[in-house]
Amino acid sequence: MLEIKQLVKEFGGLRAVDEVTFTLRAGTITGLVGPNGAGKTTLFNTIAGFYRPTSGGISFLGNRIGGLPPYRIFRQGLVRTFQIPRPFAAMTVLENTMLVPARQAGERLWNNWFDRSRVRAEERACRDRAREILAFVGLDRLSGEYARNLSGGQQKLLELARVLMADPKLILLDEPGAGVNPTLLVTIIDKLQELNARGITFLIIEHNMDLIMTLCDPILVMAQGKLILEGPPEVVRSDPRVLEAYLGGVLE
């Protein structure tokens, strides 16, 4: 589904992503781990189009996407969330969710005057779809609440609801467990597993190793901008290169 070939991203003299190569298979939940500063978020941002690669290739479903702007990558079915959720604070949970679908008829001013029936029909369908997704993630009772009033865990669920409105094929999740209480974390894990069973593929950055070991297979490990290991949880857990990276050893 996703193919990364010798990907490099540099900022001046700093090589944040250093010739990373891997392939992501459809239907998997893949974990991406590594110590702070390993290059994980830079890799995410480069895949999603927020940064232009310095060199190397990125292909999604057979199409080259390296260097494309984020909105074009989004329209192909590759979407991402952020470690710090970014809802529109002064809009309700339902409004935040309904905002996502692209090319809605109501976005064109003249349609609101000359094609009102189409605009109303699309908005009803969008609202119904948003309510269905909010019920799935457990936020239906908060649909009328302003996004700024949600807890950190609830905002993570709203982020998930918003990306689901885009009918994604691959979701890049950045720290879904960060700042989330244990009860909501169990909910998030359950929802990710259910979505994966429906055919959605995930690539997840996470520092919570229990979550990664429970949810992900395979696991990618980065350190100092390089991909140092790819394998199943039982291999990653005991590999000396991973222990060395987390303990601050010098990688060879």
Secondary structure by P-SEA (a helix, b strand, c coil): cbbbcbbbbbccccccccccccccccccbbbbbbccccaaaaaaaaaacccccccccccccccccccccaaaaaaaccccccccccccccccaaaaaacccccccccccccccccaaaaaaaaaaaaaaaaaaaaaaccccccccccccccaaaaaaaaaaaaaaacccbbbbccccccccaaaaaaaaaaaaaaaaabbbbbbbccaaaaaaacccbbbbbcccccccccccccccccaaaaaaaaccccc
